[in-house]
Amino acid sequence: MAHLSDDQIARHLKPYGVKCTPALCEQVRAYVSLLLQWNRKISLTTIIDPIEIVKFHFGECMFAVSAVPILSGRMADVGSGPGFPGLPIRMAATELDLTLIESNTKRAIFLAEVIRTTHLDHVTVFRGRMEDLGADIAPFDFITARALGQHDELLSWAQAHLAARGKIVLWLGEDDAALLSQKPLWSWQLPIHIPGSQRRCLLVGAPL
């Protein structure tokens, strides 16, 4: 297991508005350990320092819980990869019902292992592309994506799968956020700067 104390985890998550409980610290610690262990076999992250993982992968993702906010309801995380931002958000927002959408089989297996190890409930892993998700699925209150480059396809899919007053939440660089906020058929909030980052932000939008 990663050599991270509760104090270290809490201290490095505090700038992102995260209030750490012992249970949350244990989940983060177990997740980081699994991430580093599996990263030796499959490509999950280029960041291998546990503290940097806590800040970049967990802090930046959990920041959305208070900043958007994301507290409850149904959320789909598109292109989850190793689980970011979906799983850290679910750890901090315990009333959230989460669907992780990941087309890569090995990464989907990793996600299932994280869910099992951290004892997270109300989380489903869908192995496939967002387009493969059935049209009859209940709409989502939030749709998130962090490292997905297919923004036009994502926005089109999100329009069909967001609930009334639902929101899309994207983790972007400032330049990409400026370009994307010009997309028609959407109402965009001003980008929300991510603490500790020079040029990364959250972009939140809703269909018109």
C-alpha positions in Angstrom: 0.0 0.0 0.0 1.2 3.5 -0.8 3.1 5.1 2.1 0.7 8.0 2.6 -0.4 9.1 6.1 -3.9 10.4 6.7 -2.3 13.8 7.5 -0.5 13.9 4.2 -3.6 13.0 2.2 -5.7 15.6 4.1 -3.1 18.3 3.8 -2.7 17.9 0.1 -6.5 17.7 -0.6 -7.4 20.6 1.6 -6.6 23.3 -1.1 -9.2 21.6 -3.3 -12.0 22.0 -0.8 -12.0 18.4 0.3 -12.7 17.5 3.9 -11.0 14.2 4.6 -12.4 11.5 6.9 -10.4 8.5 7.9 -12.5 6.4 5.6 -11.8 8.7 2.6 -8.1 8.7 3.4 -8.1 4.9 3.4 -9.9 4.8 0.0 -7.4 7.2 -1.5 -4.4 5.3 -0.1 -5.7 2.0 -1.4 -6.5 3.5 -4.8 -3.0 5.0 -5.2 -1.5 1.7 -4.3 -3.5 -0.1 -6.9 -2.8 2.6 -9.5 1.0 2.3 -9.0 0.8 -1.5 -8.9 -1.2 -1.9 -12.1 0.7 0.9 -13.8 3.7 -1.5 -14.1 1.6 -3.7 -16.4 -0.7 -1.4 -18.2 -0.4 2.4 -19.0 -2.5 4.2 -16.5 -0.6 7.3 -15.5 2.7 9.1 -16.1 2.8 10.4 -12.6 4.3 8.0 -10.2 5.0 10.1 -7.1 2.2 9.3 -4.5 1.9 12.9 -3.3 1.6 14.2 -6.9 -1.0 11.6 -7.6 -3.0 12.8 -4.7 -2.8 16.4 -5.8 -3.2 16.0 -9.6 -5.5 13.0 -9.9 -7.5 13.2 -6.7 -7.5 16.9 -5.7 -8.2 18.3 -9.2 -11.0 15.8 -9.6 -12.6 16.2 -6.2 -12.4 20.0 -6.6 -15.5 19.7 -8.8 -17.6 18.4 -5.8 -17.7 21.8 -4.2 -17.0 24.0 -7.2 -19.8 22.9 -9.5 -21.2 21.4 -7.1 -21.6 17.7 -7.6 -23.3 16.2 -4.5 -25.9 13.7 -5.6 -27.9 12.4 -8.5 -26.7 10.3 -11.5 -23.3 10.9 -13.2 -21.6 9.4 -16.2 -17.9 9.7 -16.6 -16.9 9.3 -20.3 -13.5 7.8 -21.1 -12.7 7.1 -17.5 -9.3 5.5 -18.1 -7.9 4.8 -14.7 -11.0 6.3 -13.1 -10.4 10.0 -13.2 -12.4 12.1 -12.5 -15.3 9.7 -11.8 -14.1 7.6 -8.9 -12.5 10.4 -6.8 -15.7 12.4 -7.2 -17.8 9.4 -6.1 -15.5 9.0 -3.0 -16.1 12.6 -2.0 -19.8 12.7 -3.0 -21.2 9.6 -1.2 -24.8 10.1 -2.5 -23.8 10.0 -6.1 -24.8 7.2 -8.5 -21.9 6.8 -11.0 -21.5 5.1 -14.3 -17.9 4.8 -15.6 -17.7 4.5 -19.4 -14.4 2.9 -20.6 -13.8 1.0 -23.9 -10.4 -0.5 -23.0 -10.9 -3.9 -21.5 -7.8 -3.9 -19.2 -8.6 -0.5 -17.8 -12.3 -1.5 -17.2 -10.9 -4.5 -15.2 -8.7 -2.1 -13.3 -11.8 0.1 -12.5 -13.7 -2.9 -11.2 -10.8 -3.9 -9.0 -10.6 -0.3 -7.5 -14.3 -0.4 -6.8 -14.0 -3.8 -5.1 -11.0 -2.8 -3.0 -12.3 0.5 -1.9 -15.8 -0.9 -1.2 -17.6 1.7 -3.3 -21.2 1.1 -4.0 -23.6 2.7 -6.6 -20.8 2.5 -9.2 -21.2 0.7 -12.5 -18.5 0.1 -15.1 -19.7 0.0 -18.7 -17.1 -1.5 -21.0 -17.7 0.2 -24.3 -18.0 3.5 -26.0 -20.5 6.2 -25.0 -22.3 5.5 -28.2 -22.8 1.9 -27.2 -24.8 2.9 -24.1 -28.4 2.1 -24.7 -30.7 4.9 -25.7 -33.2 3.8 -23.1 -30.9 4.5 -20.2 -32.1 7.0 -17.6 -30.7 10.5 -18.2 -27.7 11.8 -16.2 -27.6 14.9 -13.9 -23.8 15.2 -14.7 -21.6 14.1 -17.5 -17.9 14.4 -16.9 -14.7 14.0 -19.0 -11.1 14.8 -18.2 -8.8 13.5 -20.9 -11.2 13.1 -23.9 -10.3 14.9 -27.1 -13.5 14.2 -29.0 -15.4 17.2 -27.8 -17.9 17.5 -30.6 -18.9 13.8 -30.3 -19.1 14.2 -26.5 -21.3 17.3 -26.7 -23.7 15.7 -29.1 -24.0 12.6 -27.0 -24.4 14.7 -23.8 -27.3 16.6 -25.3 -29.2 13.4 -25.7 -28.4 11.9 -22.3 -28.5 14.8 -19.8 -31.5 15.3 -17.6 -33.4 18.6 -17.4 -31.0 21.1 -15.8 -28.2 18.6 -16.2 -24.6 19.8 -16.6 -21.5 18.7 -18.5 -18.2 19.2 -16.6 -14.9 19.2 -18.4 -11.3 19.4 -17.2 -9.4 21.5 -19.7 -6.5 23.8 -20.4 -7.5 27.5 -20.6 -7.0 27.6 -24.4 -9.3 24.6 -25.0 -11.8 26.0 -22.6 -11.9 29.3 -24.4 -12.5 27.5 -27.7 -15.1 25.1 -26.4 -17.0 27.9 -24.7 -17.8 29.3 -28.2 -19.7 26.1 -29.2 -23.3 26.8 -30.1 -26.3 25.1 -28.6 -24.8 25.3 -25.1 -24.8 27.7 -22.2 -21.4 27.9 -20.7 -20.3 29.2 -17.3 -17.1 31.1 -16.9 -14.2 28.7 -16.5 -13.4 27.8 -12.9 -9.6 27.9 -12.2 -8.3 24.7 -10.5 -6.3 25.6 -7.4 -2.5 25.0 -7.7 -2.7 24.9 -11.5 -1.3 27.5 -13.8 -3.6 26.9 -16.8 -6.1 24.1 -16.0 -9.7 24.8 -15.3 -13.2 23.3 -15.1 -15.7 24.2 -17.8 -19.3 23.7 -16.9 -22.1 23.9 -19.5 -25.8 23.0 -20.1 -27.7 22.4 -23.3 -29.8 25.4 -24.4 
